[in-house]
Amino acid sequence: MLRISRPENDVRTEARLFLTLAVFFWLAAIGYGVWSSKTQHHVEVVGVAGLILTGGLVGIPGAFFWFVSRRIDLRPEDRGDAEIAEAAGDFGFFSPGSYWPVTLAGAATVVGLALAFAQVWLLIIAVLFLFFAIGGLLFEYYIGGNRPLSERVHD
């Protein structure tokens, strides 16, 4: 049986996920405020504010995905009648064996440690190391500007 998908039944996966989480956090903030006022005889402001702000932060990408989903065509994952094979295809190039992500993670760890221990000298070295790792990851497969491939092989 052929099922026709109507726009009001279409699922915008990411928007629905994030906006549902945002509503959950806001309802949890209300529940937490009521619960803390009954058990502690005052509202625990930090927890309520944290839950409200968490809902807001989760709502930002949800609202973005919702606005974007209205402007683009339906993808297979947004339709309830789609087949798995419809989403098949090339998803891009992923490096099979690159050490740059590990280098980048190490540099970010050293930056974090330098900030945690307030070591300015280490922070300066770590930021330079971080920029080096970002550049290495960015230009790993860069082979030059507009030169023909035949000329690039001999470099």
C-alpha positions as CSV (number, residue, x, y, z in Angstrom):
1,M,0.0,0.0,0.0
2,L,1.4,3.4,-1.0
3,R,1.4,5.8,1.8
4,I,1.3,9.5,0.9
5,S,3.3,11.7,3.3
6,R,1.5,14.9,4.2
7,P,3.6,17.9,5.5
8,E,1.8,18.0,8.8
9,N,2.9,14.4,9.5
10,D,6.5,14.8,8.5
11,V,9.0,14.4,11.2
12,R,11.8,16.9,11.4
13,T,14.1,14.7,13.4
14,E,16.6,17.1,14.9
15,A,14.2,19.9,15.6
16,R,11.8,17.5,17.3
17,L,14.6,16.0,19.4
18,F,16.0,19.3,20.6
19,L,12.7,21.0,21.2
20,T,11.3,18.1,23.1
21,L,14.4,18.2,25.4
22,A,14.0,21.9,25.9
23,V,10.4,21.5,26.9
24,F,11.4,18.6,29.2
25,F,14.0,20.8,31.0
26,W,11.5,23.7,31.4
27,L,9.0,21.3,32.9
28,A,11.7,19.8,35.1
29,A,12.5,23.4,36.3
30,I,8.9,23.9,37.3
31,G,8.7,20.6,39.0
32,Y,12.0,21.1,40.8
33,G,10.9,24.6,41.9
34,V,7.7,23.2,43.4
35,W,9.5,20.2,44.9
36,S,12.2,22.3,46.5
37,S,9.7,24.8,47.9
38,K,7.7,22.1,49.6
39,T,10.7,20.2,51.1
40,Q,13.0,23.1,51.9
41,H,10.4,25.8,52.4
42,H,12.1,28.0,49.8
43,V,12.8,27.6,46.1
44,E,16.3,26.5,45.3
45,V,17.1,29.2,42.8
46,V,20.4,27.9,41.4
47,G,18.8,24.5,40.3
48,V,15.8,26.2,38.8
49,A,17.9,28.7,37.0
50,G,20.2,26.0,35.7
51,L,17.3,23.9,34.4
52,I,15.7,27.0,32.7
53,L,19.0,28.0,31.1
54,T,19.7,24.4,30.0
55,G,16.3,24.3,28.3
56,G,17.1,27.6,26.6
57,L,20.5,26.3,25.4
58,V,18.9,23.1,24.1
59,G,16.1,25.2,22.5
60,I,18.6,27.3,20.4
61,P,19.7,24.5,18.1
62,G,16.1,23.1,18.1
63,A,14.8,26.4,16.9
64,F,17.6,26.6,14.3
65,F,16.8,23.2,13.0
66,W,13.1,24.0,12.9
67,F,13.7,27.1,10.8
68,V,16.1,25.3,8.5
69,S,13.7,22.4,8.1
70,R,11.0,24.7,6.7
71,R,13.3,25.9,4.0
72,I,14.8,22.7,2.7
73,D,13.3,19.7,0.9
74,L,12.4,16.6,2.9
75,R,15.3,14.2,3.6
76,P,14.7,10.5,3.8
77,E,15.0,10.6,7.6
78,D,12.3,13.2,7.8
79,R,9.7,11.0,6.0
80,G,7.9,8.2,7.7
81,D,7.5,6.3,4.4
82,A,11.2,6.4,3.4
83,E,13.3,3.3,2.7
84,I,16.8,2.9,4.1
85,A,18.3,2.7,0.7
86,E,17.2,6.3,-0.1
87,A,19.8,7.7,2.3
88,A,22.6,5.7,0.8
89,G,25.4,7.6,-0.9
90,D,28.6,9.4,-0.4
91,F,28.9,11.1,3.0
92,G,32.2,12.7,2.4
93,F,35.9,11.9,2.8
94,F,37.2,10.7,6.2
95,S,40.9,10.2,6.7
96,P,41.7,6.5,7.2
97,G,44.7,7.0,9.5
98,S,45.4,10.5,10.7
99,Y,47.3,11.4,13.8
100,W,46.2,15.0,13.8
101,P,43.0,14.4,15.8
102,V,45.1,12.8,18.6
103,T,47.5,15.8,18.4
104,L,44.6,18.2,18.5
105,A,43.2,16.4,21.6
106,G,46.5,16.5,23.3
107,A,47.0,20.2,22.6
108,A,43.5,20.9,23.9
109,T,44.2,18.9,27.1
110,V,47.4,20.9,27.7
111,V,45.4,24.1,27.2
112,G,42.8,22.9,29.7
113,L,45.5,21.9,32.2
114,A,47.2,25.3,31.8
115,L,44.0,27.1,32.5
116,A,43.1,24.8,35.5
117,F,46.5,25.4,37.1
118,A,46.7,29.1,36.1
119,Q,50.1,28.6,34.4
120,V,50.4,31.4,31.9
121,W,53.7,30.2,30.4
122,L,52.2,26.8,29.7
123,L,49.1,28.4,28.3
124,I,51.1,30.3,25.7
125,I,53.0,27.2,24.6
126,A,49.8,25.1,24.6
127,V,47.9,27.6,22.5
128,L,50.8,27.7,19.9
129,F,50.7,23.9,20.0
130,L,46.9,24.0,19.5
131,F,47.2,26.3,16.5
132,F,49.9,24.0,15.0
133,A,47.6,21.0,15.5
134,I,44.6,22.8,13.9
135,G,46.8,23.8,10.9
136,G,48.0,20.2,10.6
137,L,44.5,18.8,10.6
138,L,43.2,21.5,8.3
139,F,46.0,21.2,5.7
140,E,46.6,17.4,5.9
141,Y,45.4,16.7,2.4
142,Y,46.1,20.2,0.9
143,I,48.2,19.8,-2.2
144,G,48.4,23.3,-3.5
145,G,46.4,25.9,-5.3
146,N,45.3,25.6,-8.9
147,R,48.3,23.6,-10.2
148,P,47.5,20.5,-12.3
149,L,47.8,17.2,-10.5
150,S,50.7,16.1,-12.8
151,E,52.9,18.9,-11.5
152,R,52.0,18.2,-7.9
153,V,53.4,14.7,-7.9
154,H,57.0,15.8,-8.3
155,D,57.1,18.2,-5.3
